Amino acid sequence: MKMRSEKCCGGVIFIKEGNQIKYLIIKNKIGGHWDFPKGHVEKGETEEKTAQREIREEVGLKVHFISGFKESISYIDHINKVQKTVVFFVGEAVSSKVEYIFDEVEDHLWLDYDNAVKKLTYENARAVLKKASIFLSNPT
């Protein structure tokens, strides 16, 4: 049986506090894992539009994506028998005030890099965070 495939988009969101960068990670209600805001591409949407919409829907934030960063991960969702590809962008939040617009997010944290890496549930999310951190520390 051929596995379905799904595409999602999301963002590694950050704010600057002085000269420190803090990253937003969210705890999903279903599964209880810590990850970045993301969701399914809707018909006619670009990847960036999907990421912006999902971030707004999940945490109520407006973000400005920084061009030059686009990272994809793929994995198999064994529960739903789906091959998932997730495309991440890096975005700076206009404000740190998070609002749960939909009922998908249980909790959130703004963490520095070291603590965010420890808190993220999945290795592929930690890898994306590492690449985003390197990208942000080496602006071209």
Legacy VTK file of the C-alpha trace (Angstrom):
# vtk DataFile Version 3.0
C-alpha trace
ASCII
DATASET POLYDATA
POINTS 140 float
0.000 0.000 0.000
1.370 3.371 -1.022
1.778 5.855 1.797
0.056 9.236 1.510
2.283 12.283 1.595
1.585 15.647 3.208
3.380 18.956 3.125
3.447 21.353 6.051
5.161 24.681 6.597
6.155 26.476 9.758
8.651 28.730 11.387
11.511 29.011 13.790
10.342 32.197 15.483
12.591 34.415 17.542
12.682 37.699 19.419
15.691 39.710 20.455
16.057 40.721 24.093
19.074 42.996 24.233
21.743 41.007 22.430
20.172 37.642 23.256
17.930 35.693 20.898
14.990 33.757 22.346
13.182 31.098 20.336
9.508 30.180 20.554
8.670 26.543 21.043
5.173 25.208 21.570
3.715 22.172 23.297
1.114 20.458 21.147
-2.097 19.367 22.847
-2.201 16.133 20.881
0.887 14.120 21.730
2.366 16.638 24.167
5.546 17.129 22.156
7.544 20.367 21.994
8.089 21.694 18.493
7.761 24.778 16.271
4.441 26.138 14.976
3.557 24.504 11.660
0.638 23.210 9.647
-0.752 21.983 6.350
-0.499 23.837 3.075
-3.905 24.889 1.784
-4.776 24.963 -1.905
-3.272 27.958 -3.690
-0.943 28.954 -0.831
2.785 29.503 -1.123
5.025 27.877 1.480
5.688 31.232 3.166
1.971 32.119 3.256
1.207 28.750 4.842
3.898 29.267 7.480
2.651 32.782 8.274
-0.986 31.650 8.494
-0.159 28.674 10.706
1.959 30.809 13.048
-0.879 33.340 13.301
-3.455 30.580 13.903
-1.427 28.653 16.476
0.218 31.436 18.476
-1.325 34.705 17.241
1.999 36.210 16.173
2.895 38.334 13.194
6.407 37.500 12.011
8.820 38.877 9.461
10.661 36.090 7.690
14.342 36.606 7.009
15.157 35.706 3.432
17.849 33.163 2.779
16.702 30.474 5.215
14.526 27.561 4.151
15.034 24.153 5.713
13.035 20.992 4.997
12.684 17.845 7.050
10.871 14.622 6.194
9.589 11.875 8.442
6.976 9.154 8.597
3.967 9.666 10.835
3.430 6.007 11.744
0.139 6.645 13.546
-1.532 8.191 10.479
0.614 6.304 7.912
1.727 9.529 6.231
5.064 10.640 4.765
5.401 14.244 5.953
7.626 16.983 4.618
7.878 20.167 6.659
9.425 23.363 5.332
10.670 25.840 7.946
11.453 29.536 7.628
13.082 31.814 10.206
11.058 34.768 11.388
11.355 37.568 13.890
8.179 38.130 15.902
6.781 41.650 16.047
5.808 41.007 19.685
6.395 38.266 22.258
2.706 38.207 23.261
1.444 34.734 22.341
-2.277 34.028 21.964
-3.717 30.593 21.320
-6.156 31.281 18.500
-7.068 27.639 17.858
-7.151 24.819 20.346
-3.971 23.049 19.203
-1.366 24.499 21.554
-1.152 23.603 25.231
1.838 25.707 26.268
4.692 27.795 24.894
8.110 28.999 25.985
10.548 31.654 24.800
13.956 30.065 25.376
17.567 30.795 24.591
19.255 28.399 22.182
20.690 25.960 24.758
17.414 25.556 26.634
15.351 25.346 23.435
17.580 22.530 22.143
17.063 20.626 25.419
13.287 21.164 25.407
12.498 20.226 21.788
11.148 16.677 21.584
12.467 15.579 18.199
15.998 15.387 16.853
14.989 16.792 13.455
13.555 19.891 15.186
16.835 20.320 17.096
18.713 20.091 13.775
16.510 22.824 12.251
17.051 25.031 15.318
20.812 24.549 15.075
20.802 25.588 11.398
18.572 28.588 12.165
20.868 29.684 14.992
23.945 29.450 12.758
22.079 31.363 10.031
21.107 34.156 12.464
24.635 34.459 13.870
26.159 34.781 10.384
24.067 37.320 8.499
25.269 37.775 4.934
LINES 1 141
140 0 1 2 3 4 5 6 7 8 9 10 11 12 13 14 15 16 17 18 19 20 21 22 23 24 25 26 27 28 29 30 31 32 33 34 35 36 37 38 39 40 41 42 43 44 45 46 47 48 49 50 51 52 53 54 55 56 57 58 59 60 61 62 63 64 65 66 67 68 69 70 71 72 73 74 75 76 77 78 79 80 81 82 83 84 85 86 87 88 89 90 91 92 93 94 95 96 97 98 99 100 101 102 103 104 105 106 107 108 109 110 111 112 113 114 115 116 117 118 119 120 121 122 123 124 125 126 127 128 129 130 131 132 133 134 135 136 137 138 139
